[in-house]
Amino acid sequence: MTPRLQLSGITKRFPGVVANEAVSFSVAPGEIHALLGENGAGKSTLVKIIYGVQKADEGTIAFDGQPVSIGSPKEARALGIGMVFQHFSLFEAMTVLENIALGMDHPPPRRELEAKVREVLKTYDLALDPHRDVHTLSVGERQRIEIVRALIQSPKLLIMDEPTSVLTPQEVEKLFTILRQLKREGCSILYISHKLHEIQALCDGATILRGGKVVGTCDPTRESPRSMAEMMIGGSLKDLSGKDNCVYGEERFAVSHLSAPGEPPFGTSLKDISFSVRSGEIFGIAGVAGNGQNELLSVLSGERSDDVDGSIRMDGRELTELGVGARRRAGLASVPEERNGHAAVPTMTLTDNAILSARGPKALASGGILRTGQARDYAKSVIDAFSVKAVGPQALAGSLSGGNLQKFIMGREIMTAPAVLVVSQPTWGVDAGAAGFIRQAMIDLVDKGASVVVVSQDLDELLELCDRLAVINEGRLSEAMDVEGISIDRIGLLMGGVHGETRGDQARESAA
């Protein structure tokens, strides 16, 4: 059978680094093929070459047996290549239909487009109202827009980049149903994910990249998530230690009846949130993106204190009126979701980024004078302790891969020995090896008596890491539940809340 996609000797160089080196593999018609690798392995560069965003320096691409040169995404779409990106490119103030039209090179008239959209929705059993404004939709529904936008152009090859990172378990199953249907129809799928149990359940074959090179292939159905992770990192994966020997102390961090307005223009208001965390405990907050997680972290960290009702206490001390600096001096550390630009400044060195949040706890400044020598030593100690791949403390934060920057940020906070650590998406887009390292660091921190609050969309991560968890949906927090014996279906339903078509939407659908 002629491969749908055939890469031969693809090489791409950037100043100081070879992103892809002589990469060769193929994807058959009707095959779901996984592309696996650690952060910085070259996956993103490779799919950008396939989709026409970047041009390879060497090598050839064949599509349905014919050599092709893909100079732009428009040319890729003309060949029959579609892509659903990890980060959605949607205009929130516009409707579903308008967003789909904007993603097409030559959209048909509005009535014809709506008819085509409804046909795709019916064919793949997707619940979505073309007339809804995007800002009123759940993350799962927004992803359906991206999928419909790709499917309406009848792709022969669909590239999926981390498609389940923001979905509930029920939405993941729905997505897999769609992908399997596309497979039966002959569409090939190139699937990128760090969730290896999904690769095992969904994919027919896998190509493993390490350091920009192909280091192996496998049949995921004959592998375990652990064995695939070890192929990716080229070594043994360590088990988390200390998790089974939890010793809880007194209540250390308590949030009571916390309410705050959402971030404009489409933020989610916090509504009467209460929870507490004991010394030696990891408390998880699960939820689909856009349900108030960013607002909650900004209120807990002290970045936002205006119009906040309720109480935040640490070791009995009231923190609600304190700013970020005062909370850090009291022993509260935090890591926001967005690492580039929020947790770190990409154009500053690792040394300078260490100063940003550790200057008080590690005495990196005194009397308005920066102690650059001590800061450089501290940054180096973080690099060494957290196995950060960087040329040294003077490396720019923006020069690090996502996983290595996340390890540095987490290390910078953890090595200040905080009494309480609040972190959002600690292993977002991070490979299995780095994720295990970060999770172990949090466990080691609570073993020393600290409390950790983890806000994450990754339910598997929360179940592995946390002692108790609650679910945030539309700004409200559920009751806390012990992780042991928890119902995954119940968590998934709580994460999803009441989303989808309203009765009014269904009435319009019937009338149409």
WORA-V135568 format. One record per residue. N is the residue number from 1. RES is the residue in one letter. PHI is phi in radians with two decimals (NA if undefined). Layout:
# WORA-V135568
{{N & RES & PHI} {N & RES & PHI}}
This chain:
# WORA-V135568
{{1 & M & NA} {2 & T & -1.17} {3 & P & -1.08} {4 & R & -1.19} {5 & L & -2.27} {6 & Q & -2.30} {7 & L & -1.77} {8 & S & -2.34} {9 & G & 1.09} {10 & I & -1.23} {11 & T & -2.27} {12 & K & -2.41} {13 & R & -1.99} {14 & F & -2.12} {15 & P & -0.93} {16 & G & 1.49} {17 & V & -2.67} {18 & V & -1.81} {19 & A & -1.31} {20 & N & -2.32} {21 & E & -2.29} {22 & A & 0.89} {23 & V & -1.41} {24 & S & -2.37} {25 & F & -2.94} {26 & S & -2.39} {27 & V & -2.22} {28 & A & -1.47} {29 & P & -1.02} {30 & G & 1.24} {31 & E & -1.87} {32 & I & -1.74} {33 & H & -2.00} {34 & A & -1.58} {35 & L & -2.00} {36 & L & -1.97} {37 & G & 2.91} {38 & E & -1.19} {39 & N & -1.02} {40 & G & 1.48} {41 & A & -1.36} {42 & G & 1.92} {43 & K & -1.14} {44 & S & -1.10} {45 & T & -1.07} {46 & L & -1.12} {47 & V & -1.24} {48 & K & -1.15} {49 & I & -1.18} {50 & I & -1.12} {51 & Y & -1.56} {52 & G & 1.48} {53 & V & -1.32} {54 & Q & -2.28} {55 & K & -1.98} {56 & A & -1.25} {57 & D & -1.37} {58 & E & -2.50} {59 & G & 1.76} {60 & T & -2.30} {61 & I & -2.17} {62 & A & -2.07} {63 & F & -2.19} {64 & D & 0.92} {65 & G & 1.47} {66 & Q & -1.90} {67 & P & -1.07} {68 & V & -2.33} {69 & S & -2.11} {70 & I & -1.81} {71 & G & -1.64} {72 & S & -2.85} {73 & P & -1.02} {74 & K & -1.07} {75 & E & -1.17} {76 & A & -1.11} {77 & R & -1.12} {78 & A & -1.13} {79 & L & -1.29} {80 & G & 1.92} {81 & I & -1.83} {82 & G & -2.02} {83 & M & -2.50} {84 & V & -1.93} {85 & F & -1.37} {86 & Q & -1.10} {87 & H & -1.77} {88 & F & -1.18} {89 & S & -1.99} {90 & L & -2.18} {91 & F & -1.68} {92 & E & -1.19} {93 & A & -1.48} {94 & M & -1.89} {95 & T & -1.41} {96 & V & -1.01} {97 & L & -1.10} {98 & E & -1.12} {99 & N & -1.17} {100 & I & -1.14} {101 & A & -1.07} {102 & L & -1.15} {103 & G & -1.55} {104 & M & -1.88} {105 & D & -1.25} {106 & H & -2.39} {107 & P & -1.15} {108 & P & -1.32} {109 & P & -0.96} {110 & R & -0.96} {111 & R & -1.10} {112 & E & -1.13} {113 & L & -1.10} {114 & E & -1.07} {115 & A & -1.10} {116 & K & -1.18} {117 & V & -1.08} {118 & R & -1.14} {119 & E & -1.14} {120 & V & -1.11} {121 & L & -1.04} {122 & K & -1.24} {123 & T & -1.06} {124 & Y & -1.87} {125 & D & 0.94} {126 & L & -1.82} {127 & A & -1.58} {128 & L & -2.83} {129 & D & -1.63} {130 & P & -1.04} {131 & H & -1.71} {132 & R & -1.28} {133 & D & -1.28} {134 & V & -1.08} {135 & H & -1.17} {136 & T & -1.61} {137 & L & -1.72} {138 & S & -1.27} {139 & V & -1.12} {140 & G & -1.05} {141 & E & -1.19} {142 & R & -1.16} {143 & Q & -1.11} {144 & R & -1.06} {145 & I & -1.05} {146 & E & -1.09} {147 & I & -1.17} {148 & V & -1.08} {149 & R & -1.05} {150 & A & -1.37} {151 & L & -1.22} {152 & I & -1.14} {153 & Q & -1.74} {154 & S & 0.86} {155 & P & -1.24} {156 & K & -1.59} {157 & L & -2.34} {158 & L & -2.06} {159 & I & -1.71} {160 & M & -2.04} {161 & D & -1.86} {162 & E & 0.82} {163 & P & -1.28} {164 & T & -1.87} {165 & S & -1.16} {166 & V & -2.16} {167 & L & -1.89} {168 & T & -1.32} {169 & P & -0.97} {170 & Q & -1.16} {171 & E & -1.20} {172 & V & -1.09} {173 & E & -1.06} {174 & K & -1.12} {175 & L & -1.08} {176 & F & -1.09} {177 & T & -1.05} {178 & I & -1.13} {179 & L & -1.13} {180 & R & -1.18} {181 & Q & -1.15} {182 & L & -1.06} {183 & K & -1.04} {184 & R & -1.10} {185 & E & -1.45} {186 & G & 1.71} {187 & C & -1.29} {188 & S & -1.57} {189 & I & -2.30} {190 & L & -1.77} {191 & Y & -2.03} {192 & I & -2.00} {193 & S & -2.80} {194 & H & -1.57} {195 & K & -1.54} {196 & L & -1.25} {197 & H & -1.18} {198 & E & -1.22} {199 & I & -1.01} {200 & Q & -1.08} {201 & A & -1.40} {202 & L & -1.92} {203 & C & -1.63} {204 & D & -1.60} {205 & G & -2.64} {206 & A & -2.60} {207 & T & -1.97} {208 & I & -1.86} {209 & L & -1.87} {210 & R & -2.56} {211 & G & 1.07} {212 & G & 1.46} {213 & K & -1.99} {214 & V & -1.35} {215 & V & -1.95} {216 & G & 2.97} {217 & T & -2.32} {218 & C & -2.77} {219 & D & -1.70} {220 & P & -1.00} {221 & T & -1.19} {222 & R & -1.83} {223 & E & -2.04} {224 & S & -1.83} {225 & P & -0.94} {226 & R & -1.15} {227 & S & -1.13} {228 & M & -1.18} {229 & A & -1.08} {230 & E & -1.23} {231 & M & -1.13} {232 & M & -1.15} {233 & I & -1.59} {234 & G & 1.26} {235 & G & -3.00} {236 & S & -1.45} {237 & L & -1.61} {238 & K & -1.45} {239 & D & -1.37} {240 & L & -1.18} {241 & S & -1.94} {242 & G & 1.55} {243 & K & -1.18} {244 & D & -1.53} {245 & N & -2.04} {246 & C & -1.24} {247 & V & -2.19} {248 & Y & -1.62} {249 & G & -1.85} {250 & E & -1.31} {251 & E & -1.03} {252 & R & -1.92} {253 & F & -2.32} {254 & A & -2.38} {255 & V & -2.05} {256 & S & -2.26} {257 & H & 0.88} {258 & L & -1.44} {259 & S & -2.37} {260 & A & -2.85} {261 & P & -1.19} {262 & G & -1.27} {263 & E & -1.25} {264 & P & -1.18} {265 & P & -1.60} {266 & F & -2.19} {267 & G & -1.20} {268 & T & -1.84} {269 & S & -1.28} {270 & L & -1.47} {271 & K & -2.24} {272 & D & 0.95} {273 & I & -1.51} {274 & S & -2.43} {275 & F & -2.90} {276 & S & -2.45} {277 & V & -2.30} {278 & R & -1.53} {279 & S & -1.05} {280 & G & 1.44} {281 & E & -2.08} {282 & I & -1.91} {283 & F & -1.89} {284 & G & -1.82} {285 & I & -2.16} {286 & A & -1.60} {287 & G & 2.86} {288 & V & -1.35} {289 & A & -0.93} {290 & G & 1.57} {291 & N & -1.87} {292 & G & 1.93} {293 & Q & -1.10} {294 & N & -1.12} {295 & E & -1.10} {296 & L & -1.13} {297 & L & -1.13} {298 & S & -1.17} {299 & V & -1.30} {300 & L & -1.17} {301 & S & -1.33} {302 & G & 1.69} {303 & E & -1.11} {304 & R & -2.30} {305 & S & -2.29} {306 & D & -1.29} {307 & D & 1.03} {308 & V & -1.80} {309 & D & -1.87} {310 & G & 1.91} {311 & S & -2.37} {312 & I & -2.21} {313 & R & -2.20} {314 & M & -2.28} {315 & D & 0.91} {316 & G & 1.45} {317 & R & -1.61} {318 & E & -1.35} {319 & L & -1.92} {320 & T & -0.98} {321 & E & -1.55} {322 & L & -1.50} {323 & G & -1.50} {324 & V & -1.06} {325 & G & -1.06} {326 & A & -1.15} {327 & R & -1.18} {328 & R & -1.14} {329 & R & -1.16} {330 & A & -1.38} {331 & G & 1.97} {332 & L & -1.83} {333 & A & -1.98} {334 & S & -2.54} {335 & V & -2.30} {336 & P & -1.32} {337 & E & -1.14} {338 & E & -1.46} {339 & R & -1.38} {340 & N & -1.56} {341 & G & 1.81} {342 & H & -2.04} {343 & A & -1.35} {344 & A & -2.52} {345 & V & -1.75} {346 & P & -1.08} {347 & T & -1.54} {348 & M & -1.83} {349 & T & -1.27} {350 & L & -1.11} {351 & T & -1.07} {352 & D & -1.16} {353 & N & -1.18} {354 & A & -1.17} {355 & I & -1.11} {356 & L & -0.93} {357 & S & -2.04} {358 & A & -1.82} {359 & R & -1.12} {360 & G & -1.36} {361 & P & -1.04} {362 & K & -1.84} {363 & A & 0.91} {364 & L & -1.58} {365 & A & -2.62} {366 & S & -2.64} {367 & G & 1.03} {368 & G & 1.45} {369 & I & -1.86} {370 & L & -1.38} {371 & R & -1.67} {372 & T & -1.11} {373 & G & -1.13} {374 & Q & -1.12} {375 & A & -1.13} {376 & R & -1.12} {377 & D & -1.14} {378 & Y & -1.17} {379 & A & -1.04} {380 & K & -1.15} {381 & S & -1.15} {382 & V & -1.16} {383 & I & -1.01} {384 & D & -1.22} {385 & A & -1.20} {386 & F & -1.87} {387 & S & 0.89} {388 & V & -1.40} {389 & K & -1.46} {390 & A & -2.66} {391 & V & -1.26} {392 & G & 2.63} {393 & P & -1.06} {394 & Q & -1.59} {395 & A & -1.16} {396 & L & -1.24} {397 & A & -1.02} {398 & G & -1.21} {399 & S & -1.49} {400 & L & -1.50} {401 & S & -1.16} {402 & G & -1.00} {403 & G & -1.16} {404 & N & -1.24} {405 & L & -1.14} {406 & Q & -1.11} {407 & K & -1.10} {408 & F & -1.15} {409 & I & -1.09} {410 & M & -1.10} {411 & G & -1.13} {412 & R & -0.99} {413 & E & -1.39} {414 & I & -1.13} {415 & M & -1.33} {416 & T & -1.44} {417 & A & 0.95} {418 & P & -1.23} {419 & A & -1.31} {420 & V & -2.37} {421 & L & -2.07} {422 & V & -1.96} {423 & V & -2.35} {424 & S & -1.92} {425 & Q & 0.90} {426 & P & -1.10} {427 & T & -2.17} {428 & W & -1.02} {429 & G & 1.11} {430 & V & -1.84} {431 & D & -1.23} {432 & A & -1.06} {433 & G & -1.13} {434 & A & -1.16} {435 & A & -1.09} {436 & G & -1.07} {437 & F & -1.12} {438 & I & -1.15} {439 & R & -1.11} {440 & Q & -1.11} {441 & A & -1.09} {442 & M & -1.21} {443 & I & -1.11} {444 & D & -1.08} {445 & L & -1.16} {446 & V & -1.25} {447 & D & -1.08} {448 & K & -1.61} {449 & G & 1.80} {450 & A & -1.34} {451 & S & -2.03} {452 & V & -2.24} {453 & V & -1.96} {454 & V & -1.97} {455 & V & -1.75} {456 & S & -2.62} {457 & Q & -1.61} {458 & D & -1.59} {459 & L & -1.13} {460 & D & -1.06} {461 & E & -1.09} {462 & L & -1.11} {463 & L & -1.19} {464 & E & -1.31} {465 & L & -1.72} {466 & C & -1.61} {467 & D & -1.62} {468 & R & -2.40} {469 & L & -2.61} {470 & A & -2.35} {471 & V & -2.07} {472 & I & -1.77} {473 & N & -2.57} {474 & E & 0.90} {475 & G & 1.43} {476 & R & -1.96} {477 & L & -1.89} {478 & S & -1.27} {479 & E & -1.15} {480 & A & -1.33} {481 & M & -2.24} {482 & D & -1.17} {483 & V & -1.15} {484 & E & -1.13} {485 & G & 1.36} {486 & I & -1.26} {487 & S & -1.58} {488 & I & -1.13} {489 & D & -1.05} {490 & R & -1.11} {491 & I & -1.08} {492 & G & -1.07} {493 & L & -1.16} {494 & L & -1.13} {495 & M & -1.14} {496 & G & -1.33} {497 & G & 1.05} {498 & V & -1.82} {499 & H & -2.06} {500 & G & 1.90} {501 & E & -1.28} {502 & T & -1.51} {503 & R & -1.05} {504 & G & -1.13} {505 & D & -1.10} {506 & Q & -1.13} {507 & A & -1.13} {508 & R & -1.13} {509 & E & -1.08} {510 & S & -1.14} {511 & A & -1.14} {512 & A & -1.23}}
